[in-house]
């Protein structure tokens, strides 16, 4: 069935790929995007399909949102200020865009709640804080954030909150208690919970997708607060070593943007996920150091990562996804393996110019005492 679909943040990384997939499936698509300078330098990206209607606007402008949602059947809400580190010193801006922006969207949806088929909200693995762990003595545990003293002493591993024994990380399921460790994470948690609450209250189908670390073409290479794969790529393209915090053995879940887009469309097409928050990842843990090595090898830049031994406020040790619920409810199955999918990213990187702003971002974090 052909639908009229609104994609907020549709000029961005995940948004634009989703727009393309929706158009291929025969849907009519409207993009609502502010074309943020930090990401787009204020101009329309060349990759954005001309088949989509583009409305330039900001989620902080409720009247602009009211016009954007007019006449649409389905809404994907991707518009957000992105970046853990930056969120810790641009607190008002992040909360205004992520939390108040979501409130604005729901306020205008309230006026036409009987005409909207579904809302799909982009959530984030960052809302978990630390991932899930097993203690030999106490079984499954959900430890809190590591303390500043522990981090200054470079004791990176997480201990059991009851007995202090070292913990073994395991795949994180949706039922794990949420522990936001950054303003960005708090805003994404707000978006997810507000969306699901709205859906329950007004009978609107809402799905929240908790994305893990997404990689692929169209990431903003010159934005030092984007995904770690793009940040490392920017360094390597400028013949500089990727900077890795702690010891580089932190475990994460890296998922191809193509798998994420597939999950996005499944969330629209299938009703089984309605009312749920679902992990969307690869299900395979990989270390940050490995990501730097794979990128360097694929790019042909023989430059080992620089293991800084530094840490950033809000960083976690391990978190990778248990995707069994998304498999069960959506039929989601990731198809792109990290090593092979990196080839497409690297091919795209060859046509890009990347300004390395990592040092600039590091200085900002240092000035606020957010890294050491």
QUIQUI-V600013 format. One record per residue. RES is the residue in three letters. PHI is phi in degrees with one decimal (none if undefined). PSI is psi in whole degrees, 0 to 359 (none if undefined). Layout:
<<RES;PHI;PSI> <RES;PHI;PSI>>
This chain:
<<UNK;none;131> <UNK;-74.6;130> <UNK;-122.3;157> <UNK;-97.5;117> <UNK;-119.6;131> <UNK;-101.2;131> <UNK;-119.8;105> <UNK;-76.0;142> <UNK;68.4;26> <UNK;-74.1;352> <UNK;-90.3;356> <UNK;-84.5;191> <UNK;-59.6;292> <UNK;-71.6;321> <UNK;-58.2;313> <UNK;-67.9;323> <UNK;-64.9;323> <UNK;-67.9;320> <UNK;-56.4;313> <UNK;-58.8;315> <UNK;-65.9;321> <UNK;-64.9;318> <UNK;-64.9;319> <UNK;-61.8;327> <UNK;-80.7;0> <UNK;93.2;11> <UNK;-87.6;160> <UNK;-94.5;128> <UNK;-124.1;134> <UNK;-115.6;131> <UNK;-105.2;130> <UNK;-117.7;116> <UNK;-152.0;142> <UNK;-84.3;349> <UNK;52.5;53> <UNK;-47.9;133> <UNK;-57.5;320> <UNK;-63.2;334> <UNK;-104.0;311> <UNK;-110.8;357> <UNK;56.8;29> <UNK;77.4;5> <UNK;-120.2;160> <UNK;-74.0;125> <UNK;-66.8;144> <UNK;-63.3;336> <UNK;-79.7;347> <UNK;-71.6;125> <UNK;-62.2;135> <UNK;-76.1;351> <UNK;-74.5;342> <UNK;-90.3;144> <UNK;-78.4;127> <UNK;-105.3;124> <UNK;-116.7;116> <UNK;-84.0;123> <UNK;-170.0;168> <UNK;-118.8;138> <UNK;-65.7;346> <UNK;-77.3;351> <UNK;-102.1;99> <UNK;-66.5;328> <UNK;-69.1;321> <UNK;-63.7;321> <UNK;-65.4;321> <UNK;-59.0;318> <UNK;-68.9;322> <UNK;-65.7;324> <UNK;-83.0;351> <UNK;-60.4;124> <UNK;80.8;6> <UNK;-96.5;155> <UNK;-98.7;323> <UNK;-132.4;143> <UNK;-126.8;129> <UNK;-103.9;122> <UNK;-104.9;97> <UNK;-107.6;345> <UNK;-60.1;125> <UNK;-167.6;153> <UNK;-84.7;126> <UNK;-115.1;136> <UNK;137.4;116> <UNK;-65.0;308> <UNK;-62.1;311> <UNK;-63.2;327> <UNK;-62.7;337> <UNK;-78.7;347> <UNK;-126.8;359> <UNK;-117.9;56> <UNK;-62.5;312> <UNK;-63.4;318> <UNK;-65.1;315> <UNK;-63.8;317> <UNK;-70.4;326> <UNK;-65.5;318> <UNK;-76.9;311> <UNK;-81.5;312> <UNK;-85.0;305> <UNK;-67.3;326> <UNK;-60.5;319> <UNK;-65.6;319> <UNK;-61.0;319> <UNK;-62.8;316> <UNK;-61.6;314> <UNK;-66.0;326> <UNK;-62.4;316> <UNK;-76.0;332> <UNK;-66.9;329> <UNK;-57.7;327> <UNK;-71.9;338> <UNK;-134.5;39> <UNK;-62.6;333> <UNK;-81.4;356> <UNK;-110.3;353> <UNK;-96.7;124> <UNK;-74.6;322> <UNK;-166.0;149> <UNK;-121.4;126> <UNK;-112.4;122> <UNK;-107.2;132> <UNK;-81.7;107> <UNK;-100.0;194> <UNK;-153.5;147> <UNK;-63.8;343> <UNK;-61.3;339> <UNK;-71.8;345> <UNK;-73.3;334> <UNK;66.9;226> <UNK;-61.4;149> <UNK;-76.9;197> <UNK;-93.1;146> <UNK;-138.4;162> <UNK;-121.9;133> <UNK;-103.6;137> <UNK;-60.3;331> <UNK;-96.1;326> <UNK;-119.6;9> <UNK;70.8;214> <UNK;-70.4;129> <UNK;-134.9;160> <UNK;-127.8;85> <UNK;-68.2;154> <UNK;-81.6;185> <UNK;-62.9;148> <UNK;-68.8;143> <UNK;-79.6;160> <UNK;-61.5;322> <UNK;-64.3;314> <UNK;-58.3;316> <UNK;-69.2;320> <UNK;-63.1;329> <UNK;-85.1;4> <UNK;59.8;34> <UNK;-94.9;90> <UNK;-78.1;329> <UNK;-70.5;154> <UNK;-94.4;135> <UNK;-105.4;159> <UNK;-62.1;131> <UNK;-66.3;345> <UNK;-96.1;311> <UNK;-115.1;349> <UNK;84.0;357> <UNK;-65.8;151> <UNK;-59.4;144> <UNK;-105.4;152> <UNK;-102.0;122> <UNK;-71.4;142> <UNK;-131.9;169> <UNK;-60.2;136> <UNK;-89.4;123> <UNK;-98.1;164> <UNK;-62.0;337> <UNK;-78.9;354> <UNK;-63.5;137> <UNK;-56.5;140> <UNK;-85.1;137> <UNK;-140.5;86> <UNK;-67.0;132> <UNK;-117.7;14> <UNK;-154.5;161> <UNK;-64.0;323> <UNK;-58.2;311> <UNK;-60.6;319> <UNK;-62.0;319> <UNK;-64.7;321> <UNK;-68.3;323> <UNK;-62.5;317> <UNK;-59.0;314> <UNK;-58.8;313> <UNK;-62.9;309> <UNK;-69.5;322> <UNK;-64.5;317> <UNK;-62.4;312> <UNK;-66.9;323> <UNK;-63.4;316> <UNK;-58.8;315> <UNK;-61.2;315> <UNK;-64.3;320> <UNK;-70.4;318> <UNK;-109.3;6> <UNK;70.3;26> <UNK;-96.6;127> <UNK;-63.0;123> <UNK;-131.4;136> <UNK;-127.0;133> <UNK;-109.2;126> <UNK;-108.1;116> <UNK;-88.0;94> <UNK;-74.2;140> <UNK;-91.5;204> <UNK;-74.8;108> <UNK;-92.2;138> <UNK;-132.3;158> <UNK;152.0;184> <UNK;-68.0;155> <UNK;81.7;4> <UNK;-66.4;148> <UNK;-77.8;98> <UNK;-67.2;333> <UNK;-95.2;7> <UNK;-95.9;110> <UNK;-71.7;0> <UNK;-112.1;13> <UNK;-81.6;193> <UNK;-63.7;153> <UNK;-63.5;327> <UNK;-62.0;318> <UNK;-68.9;322> <UNK;-64.0;314> <UNK;-62.0;318> <UNK;-61.8;319> <UNK;-60.5;317> <UNK;-63.2;312> <UNK;-64.0;321> <UNK;-64.7;335> <UNK;-97.5;17> <UNK;56.5;43> <UNK;-126.1;146> <UNK;-70.3;138> <UNK;-60.3;138> <UNK;-94.3;120> <UNK;-113.8;126> <UNK;-78.6;163> <UNK;54.3;229> <UNK;-108.0;3> <UNK;82.6;0> <UNK;-97.6;13> <UNK;-63.8;136> <UNK;-94.7;134> <UNK;-136.4;174> <UNK;-120.2;110> <UNK;-102.0;126> <UNK;-125.8;138> <UNK;-67.6;142> <UNK;-59.4;332> <UNK;-68.3;323> <UNK;-68.6;321> <UNK;-62.6;317> <UNK;-62.5;319> <UNK;-59.8;317> <UNK;-62.9;320> <UNK;-59.2;315> <UNK;-70.7;323> <UNK;-61.5;322> <UNK;-63.3;328> <UNK;-76.6;319> <UNK;-80.6;331> <UNK;-110.3;142> <UNK;-90.4;347> <UNK;-63.1;334> <UNK;-85.9;353> <UNK;-58.2;133> <UNK;84.4;3> <UNK;-113.3;156> <UNK;-104.5;127> <UNK;-127.3;135> <UNK;-70.5;133> <UNK;-125.0;103> <UNK;-148.6;195> <UNK;-93.6;336> <UNK;82.9;1> <UNK;-116.3;118> <UNK;-75.1;146> <UNK;-146.7;148> <UNK;-83.3;157> <UNK;-61.7;322> <UNK;-61.0;320> <UNK;-63.1;321> <UNK;-60.2;315> <UNK;-61.7;318> <UNK;-66.6;316> <UNK;-63.8;317> <UNK;-63.8;314> <UNK;-61.2;316> <UNK;-65.0;317> <UNK;-69.1;325> <UNK;-76.9;344> <UNK;76.1;24> <UNK;-107.9;103> <UNK;-81.9;81> <UNK;-140.4;102> <UNK;-64.0;150> <UNK;-62.8;148> <UNK;-92.6;111> <UNK;-83.2;105> <UNK;-78.1;332> <UNK;72.3;5> <UNK;-89.7;170> <UNK;-138.7;161> <UNK;-120.5;142> <UNK;-58.8;134> <UNK;92.9;349> <UNK;-71.9;148> <UNK;-111.8;169> <UNK;-87.7;298> <UNK;-133.0;140> <UNK;-164.7;117> <UNK;-139.9;155> <UNK;-92.4;143> <UNK;-92.5;111> <UNK;-103.4;17> <UNK;-65.4;328> <UNK;-69.7;320> <UNK;-66.2;324> <UNK;-60.7;314> <UNK;-67.9;313> <UNK;-86.9;324> <UNK;-106.3;346> <UNK;72.8;24> <UNK;-72.5;131> <UNK;-145.1;110> <UNK;-62.3;136> <UNK;-112.0;349> <UNK;-110.5;118> <UNK;-84.7;148> <UNK;-55.2;307> <UNK;-62.5;317> <UNK;-74.8;322> <UNK;-69.3;335> <UNK;-62.2;334> <UNK;-59.9;317> <UNK;-63.1;317> <UNK;-60.7;315> <UNK;-66.1;322> <UNK;-60.7;319> <UNK;-67.3;321> <UNK;-58.8;330> <UNK;-62.6;339> <UNK;-100.1;5> <UNK;-110.1;154> <UNK;-111.0;136> <UNK;-126.0;124> <UNK;-90.2;121> <UNK;-81.2;107> <UNK;-111.6;20> <UNK;-63.8;318> <UNK;-65.9;322> <UNK;-60.3;316> <UNK;-66.4;321> <UNK;-61.7;318> <UNK;-62.9;323> <UNK;-64.5;316> <UNK;-63.2;318> <UNK;-62.9;319> <UNK;-63.0;333> <UNK;-100.1;8> <UNK;70.1;28> <UNK;-96.8;359> <UNK;-144.0;152> <UNK;-157.2;none>>
